[in-house]
Amino acid sequence: MKASIFAVLTSLFLFHIQYALSWPGMTTTLKDVMSMGKRQTNNDGDEPKELIGDLLTLSDSQLTPVAADIKSILLGTGSAESSTIDTTITPPLGSKACAADTCCAYKWLSLAMIKKFAGSSGRCTRFARAAVRLGFHDAGAWSKTSAFGGADGSILLTNELDRVDNKGLQDIAAVTKAWYKQYQPYGISMADMIQFGATVATVVCPLGPRIKSYVGRIDNPKANPEGLLPGVNDSADKLIDMFRQKTIDPHGLVALVGAHTTSQQHFVNISRDGDPQDSTPGVWDVKFYGETLQPNPPVRVFKFASDVALSKDPRASSEWNEFVNGQSHWNEDYAQEYVRLSLLGVKNINSLKECTKVLPPAKKSYTAPDQLYLTLWLSGKYPQLGKYIDDAQSLLELVGSILPILKNVLGGRI
């Protein structure tokens, strides 16, 4: 352990002792009180929902049950969340029984992803957050005028990763490519792996929705068009126009940008490397919406200029404010919009299969075990802890890890 980290942890430990003595019996946990919000379809100026892919040309009588469900989600009349969980014994990967079930290989992949995405603190790791971003960046490189592109795996099958837009995705790209090498022989495309990773990561994050997950996308080894991804300094006009070209209205855009609730920025301002976009990094809650509006959020909360601009725009502000105290409302809307995003550019929606059943269960409540130390870090103290928070490691465990050392230094007097 480096001396600087030792010093920080020693200071934290002593603070904890002083805190406990000063306030006997006080708990360091916080209860999160959520308000329920109802989905409002085509209210508040919402625009009519558009269909995409082959759903534009197929009649209802031609649709498979899965495609019909997707159509209802895209039109805003069906739910994009599911609590159905596969509780059966999963056959071995590569067995005939596993090969007979489209979702079997995804069950094994899900288990591998969960190990990478869940941290000891209960928060989701930097790999989970990057997996969500990877899903956005592969699917989002598409517009209604594109001849190709979208959720086609090209971000990891071409040189797209070298683009400035995709800076910071290199670590999750390496992990995803390794999974692809392992699971592609069992029928998993890169396009599906990326979108499946995004939905697994979302539900691994505490309070995240369990988004319906579809498989059967076709890989495209051709780089997607450039200039179709949003930037952190974009104006509200640019963002709204860009997403309308993706069939996503301002309401949907506001729901999607809420994914910033789990993030920690590393490249927008390197002098503030690791600063989160709200005070609960790694937790899929609605604090992002409220704290983006606050003039004085916690010291380490770093606001993207694009988020601030969007929150103030009259086309978006009403829905933004609805989400401030609307966890259920936001989860529902985010899930619906992410299903749409994950299918942009997909031309074979009618042949897709649903594998939501292999996702882990949703974590509908969460209390940080290390809230005391997280609060200290958010106030500007102990910057060295940012790395551990980024990895979703419990700061309580870190403090506990120095006890044997302190006992030795202090001659066993603690």
C-alpha positions in Angstrom: 0.0 0.0 0.0 1.4 3.4 -1.0 2.2 5.8 1.9 -0.2 8.4 0.6 -3.1 6.0 0.7 -2.0 4.7 4.1 -2.1 8.3 5.4 -5.5 8.9 4.0 -7.0 5.7 5.4 -5.4 6.3 8.8 -6.9 9.8 8.8 -10.3 8.4 7.8 -10.1 5.7 10.5 -9.3 8.2 13.2 -12.1 10.5 12.0 -14.5 7.5 12.2 -13.4 6.8 15.8 -13.9 10.5 16.8 -17.2 10.6 15.0 -18.5 7.5 16.8 -17.4 8.8 20.2 -19.0 12.2 19.6 -22.3 10.8 18.4 -22.9 7.4 20.1 -25.5 5.3 18.5 -25.7 7.5 15.4 -26.1 5.5 12.2 -24.1 6.5 9.0 -26.7 5.1 6.6 -29.2 7.2 4.7 -32.6 6.2 3.6 -33.6 7.1 0.0 -37.2 8.3 -0.2 -38.5 8.0 -3.7 -41.7 9.4 -5.2 -43.7 7.5 -7.7 -44.3 9.2 -11.0 -46.7 8.1 -13.7 -45.8 7.8 -17.4 -47.4 10.5 -19.4 -47.8 9.5 -23.1 -48.1 12.3 -25.6 -48.7 14.9 -23.0 -46.7 18.1 -22.3 -45.9 18.6 -26.0 -44.5 15.1 -26.5 -44.2 14.2 -30.2 -45.9 11.2 -31.9 -43.7 8.1 -31.5 -42.1 6.8 -34.7 -41.5 3.2 -35.7 -38.1 2.0 -37.0 -36.6 -0.8 -39.0 -38.8 -3.4 -40.6 -41.7 -2.4 -38.3 -42.2 0.5 -40.8 -43.3 -1.8 -43.5 -44.9 -4.8 -41.7 -48.5 -5.1 -40.8 -49.6 -6.2 -37.4 -50.7 -9.6 -38.8 -47.1 -10.2 -40.0 -45.5 -9.5 -36.6 -44.1 -12.2 -34.3 -45.2 -11.8 -30.6 -41.7 -10.4 -29.8 -41.9 -7.8 -32.6 -45.5 -6.9 -31.6 -44.3 -6.3 -28.0 -41.4 -4.1 -29.4 -43.9 -2.2 -31.5 -46.0 -1.4 -28.5 -42.9 -0.2 -26.6 -41.9 2.1 -29.4 -45.4 3.5 -29.6 -45.4 4.2 -25.9 -48.2 1.8 -25.1 -46.2 -1.2 -23.8 -43.9 -1.6 -20.9 -40.1 -1.9 -21.6 -39.4 -3.4 -18.1 -39.8 -7.1 -17.1 -39.5 -8.9 -13.8 -39.5 -12.4 -15.4 -36.5 -14.3 -14.2 -35.2 -17.7 -15.4 -34.9 -19.9 -12.3 -34.2 -23.2 -14.1 -30.9 -24.9 -13.9 -28.8 -23.6 -16.8 -27.3 -26.4 -19.1 -23.5 -26.4 -19.6 -22.3 -24.0 -22.3 -21.7 -25.9 -25.5 -24.1 -28.7 -24.5 -27.0 -29.7 -26.9 -29.5 -28.5 -24.3 -27.8 -25.1 -24.2 -27.7 -24.9 -27.9 -31.4 -25.6 -28.1 -32.2 -22.4 -26.0 -31.3 -19.1 -27.7 -30.9 -17.5 -24.3 -28.7 -20.1 -22.7 -25.4 -18.7 -23.8 -26.6 -15.2 -22.7 -27.2 -16.6 -19.2 -23.6 -17.6 -19.0 -22.5 -14.3 -20.4 -24.7 -12.5 -17.9 -23.0 -14.2 -15.0 -19.6 -13.2 -16.4 -20.8 -9.6 -16.8 -22.2 -9.4 -13.3 -18.8 -10.3 -11.8 -17.3 -7.4 -13.7 -20.0 -4.9 -13.1 -20.8 -5.2 -9.4 -18.5 -3.7 -6.8 -17.9 -4.6 -3.2 -19.8 -1.4 -2.1 -22.9 -2.6 -3.9 -22.5 0.2 -6.4 -21.8 -0.6 -10.1 -18.2 -0.4 -11.3 -16.5 1.7 -14.0 -16.9 -1.2 -16.3 -20.7 -1.2 -15.9 -20.9 2.5 -16.5 -18.6 2.2 -19.6 -20.8 -0.7 -20.9 -23.8 1.6 -20.8 -21.8 4.2 -22.7 -20.6 1.6 -25.2 -24.2 0.7 -25.9 -25.1 4.3 -26.5 -22.1 4.9 -28.8 -22.6 1.9 -31.0 -26.4 2.4 -31.4 -26.3 6.2 -31.5 -24.2 6.5 -34.6 -27.3 6.5 -36.8 -29.9 8.9 -38.1 -33.0 8.6 -40.3 -30.9 9.6 -43.3 -28.2 7.0 -42.7 -27.8 4.3 -45.2 -26.3 2.1 -42.5 -25.1 2.2 -38.9 -26.8 1.9 -35.5 -26.7 -1.1 -33.1 -24.5 -3.2 -35.4 -21.3 -3.9 -33.4 -19.2 -1.8 -35.7 -17.7 0.2 -32.8 -15.7 -2.8 -31.9 -15.4 -4.4 -35.4 -13.9 -1.4 -37.1 -11.6 1.6 -36.1 -14.5 3.6 -34.6 -12.9 3.3 -31.2 -10.1 5.6 -32.4 -12.5 8.5 -32.8 -12.4 11.3 -30.2 -16.1 10.6 -29.4 -15.1 7.2 -28.1 -12.3 8.2 -25.8 -12.4 6.4 -22.5 -14.1 3.2 -23.9 -10.8 1.3 -24.4 -11.0 -0.7 -21.2 -14.6 -1.9 -21.7 -13.8 -2.5 -25.3 -11.0 -4.9 -24.4 -13.2 -6.8 -21.9 -16.1 -7.0 -24.4 -13.8 -8.3 -27.2 -12.6 -11.0 -24.8 -16.2 -12.0 -24.1 -16.9 -12.0 -27.8 -14.0 -14.3 -28.5 -15.4 -16.7 -25.8 -19.1 -16.5 -26.7 -19.3 -15.8 -30.4 -18.9 -19.6 -31.2 -22.2 -20.0 -29.4 -24.1 -17.6 -31.6 -23.7 -14.3 -29.9 -23.0 -11.4 -32.3 -20.9 -8.4 -31.3 -24.0 -6.1 -31.8 -26.0 -8.2 -29.4 -23.2 -8.5 -26.9 -22.8 -4.7 -26.7 -26.5 -4.0 -26.2 -26.9 -6.9 -23.8 -23.9 -5.6 -21.8 -25.6 -2.2 -21.5 -28.9 -3.7 -20.1 -27.0 -6.0 -17.7 -25.0 -3.1 -16.5 -28.0 -0.9 -16.0 -29.8 -3.4 -13.7 -26.6 -4.2 -11.8 -26.5 -0.6 -10.8 -28.6 -0.1 -7.7 -32.2 1.1 -8.5 -31.6 0.6 -12.2 -34.5 -0.7 -14.4 -34.6 -4.3 -15.7 -34.9 -3.4 -19.4 -36.3 -5.9 -21.9 -33.4 -7.3 -23.9 -33.6 -8.6 -27.4 -31.1 -10.6 -29.4 -30.6 -11.5 -33.1 -28.9 -8.3 -34.4 -26.6 -8.7 -37.4 -23.0 -7.5 -37.2 -21.7 -4.8 -39.6 -17.9 -4.7 -40.3 -18.3 -1.2 -41.8 -17.6 1.9 -39.7 -20.7 4.0 -38.8 -21.0 7.6 -40.0 -19.2 10.2 -38.0 -20.7 13.3 -36.3 -23.8 11.6 -35.0 -22.9 11.4 -31.3 -23.6 14.1 -28.8 -20.9 16.2 -27.1 -20.7 17.4 -23.5 -20.7 21.1 -24.7 -23.5 20.8 -27.2 -26.4 23.3 -27.1 -29.9 22.1 -26.4 -30.8 23.0 -30.0 -28.1 20.7 -31.4 -29.0 17.9 -29.0 -32.7 18.0 -29.7 -32.2 18.2 -33.4 -29.7 15.4 -33.4 -31.9 13.0 -31.4 -35.0 13.8 -33.5 -33.1 12.5 -36.4 -32.8 9.3 -34.3 -36.6 9.2 -33.8 -36.1 10.3 -30.2 -38.1 13.3 -29.0 -37.0 15.7 -26.3 -38.9 13.7 -23.7 -36.9 10.6 -24.6 -33.7 12.6 -24.8 -34.1 13.8 -21.2 -34.7 10.3 -20.0 -31.6 8.9 -21.8 -29.2 11.6 -20.5 -30.1 10.5 -17.0 -27.6 7.7 -17.4 -25.0 10.3 -16.3 -26.3 9.6 -12.8 -23.8 6.8 -12.4 -20.8 8.3 -14.1 -17.5 9.8 -13.2 -15.8 12.0 -15.8 -12.1 11.5 -16.7 -11.5 13.5 -19.9 -13.8 16.6 -20.0 -11.7 18.3 -17.3 -8.6 16.3 -16.4 -7.9 18.5 -13.4 -11.1 17.1 -11.9 -10.4 13.5 -13.0 -13.0 11.1 -11.4 -15.5 13.7 -10.4 -19.1 12.3 -10.7 -22.1 13.9 -12.3 -24.1 13.6 -9.1 -23.5 12.8 -5.5 -24.2 9.0 -5.8 -21.8 7.7 -8.4 -22.5 4.1 -9.3 -26.2 4.3 -8.2 -29.0 4.6 -10.8 -31.0 7.2 -9.0 -32.6 10.6 -9.9 -30.1 12.8 -8.0 -28.5 13.7 -11.3 -31.7 15.6 -12.3 -32.0 17.6 -9.1 -28.3 18.3 -8.7 -27.9 19.5 -12.3 -30.5 22.2 -11.4 -28.9 23.1 -8.1 -26.6 26.2 -8.1 -24.4 24.7 -5.4 -24.3 20.9 -5.4 -21.5 18.9 -3.5 -18.0 20.2 -4.4 -17.0 17.2 -6.5 -20.2 17.1 -8.6 -19.2 18.0 -12.1 -21.9 19.2 -14.5 -21.7 18.8 -18.2 -22.6 22.0 -20.0 -24.9 20.1 -22.4 -26.9 18.7 -19.4 -27.3 22.2 -17.9 -28.4 23.6 -21.2 -30.9 20.8 -21.8 -32.3 21.1 -18.2 -33.2 24.8 -18.9 -34.6 24.4 -22.4 -38.5 24.8 -22.4 -38.8 21.7 -24.6 -37.1 19.6 -22.0 -37.4 21.3 -18.6 -40.9 20.1 -17.8 -39.8 16.4 -18.0 -36.5 17.1 -16.4 -38.4 18.5 -13.3 -40.7 15.5 -13.4 -37.8 13.2 -12.9 -36.3 15.1 -10.0 -38.5 13.1 -7.6 -39.7 10.4 -9.9 -37.5 7.3 -9.7 -40.2 4.9 -11.0 -41.3 7.4 -13.7 -37.7 7.8 -14.9 -36.9 4.1 -14.9 -40.0 3.4 -17.0 -39.2 6.2 -19.5 -35.5 5.3 -19.7 -36.2 1.6 -20.3 -38.7 2.5 -23.1 -36.2 4.9 -24.8 -33.3 2.6 -24.4 -35.2 -0.2 -26.2 -35.6 2.2 -29.0 -32.0 3.3 -29.0 -30.8 -0.3 -28.9 -32.7 -1.1 -32.1 -31.7 1.9 -34.2 -30.5 0.7 -37.6 -31.7 -2.9 -36.9 -33.6 -4.1 -40.0 -34.7 -7.5 -38.7 -36.7 -6.6 -35.6 -39.4 -9.2 -36.7 -36.9 -12.0 -36.2 -35.5 -11.0 -32.8 -35.8 -13.1 -29.7 -36.3 -11.8 -26.1 -33.8 -12.9 -23.4 -34.7 -10.6 -20.6 -35.2 -13.6 -18.3 -31.4 -14.1 -17.9 -30.8 -10.7 -16.5 -30.2 -10.4 -12.8 -33.0 -9.2 -10.6 -33.3 -5.4 -10.0 -32.0 -3.9 -6.8 -34.9 -1.8 -5.7 -33.3 -0.3 -2.7 -29.8 0.7 -1.7 -28.0 2.2 1.3 -24.3 2.9 0.9 -22.3 1.1 3.5 -19.6 3.7 3.4 -21.7 6.9 3.1 -19.7 8.7 5.8 -16.5 8.5 3.8 -18.2 9.0 0.4 -19.7 12.3 1.8 -16.2 13.4 2.9 -14.8 12.7 -0.5 -17.7 14.6 -2.2 -16.9 17.6 0.0 -13.5 17.8 -1.5 -11.4 15.8 1.0 -9.2 12.8 0.3 -9.0 13.0 -3.5 -7.0 9.7 -3.5 -10.2 7.8 -2.8 -11.6 8.7 -6.2 -10.0 5.6 -7.8 -11.7 3.3 -5.2 -15.0 4.9 -5.8 -14.6 4.6 -9.5 -14.1 0.9 -9.0 -17.1 0.7 -6.7 -14.9 -0.5 -3.9 -16.3 -0.1 -0.4 -14.4 2.6 1.5 -15.4 0.9 4.7 -13.4 -2.1 3.7 -10.4 0.1 2.9 -10.5 1.7 6.4 -10.9 -1.8 7.9 -7.9 -3.0 5.9 -5.5 -0.7 7.8 -6.6 -1.9 11.3 -3.9 -4.6 11.5 -1.3 -2.0 10.5 -2.5 0.5 13.0 -2.6 -2.1 15.8 1.0 -2.9 15.0 2.0 0.8 15.0 0.1 1.6 18.2 1.2 -1.5 20.0 -2.3 -3.1 20.0 -3.9 -0.2 21.8 -7.0 -0.2 19.4 
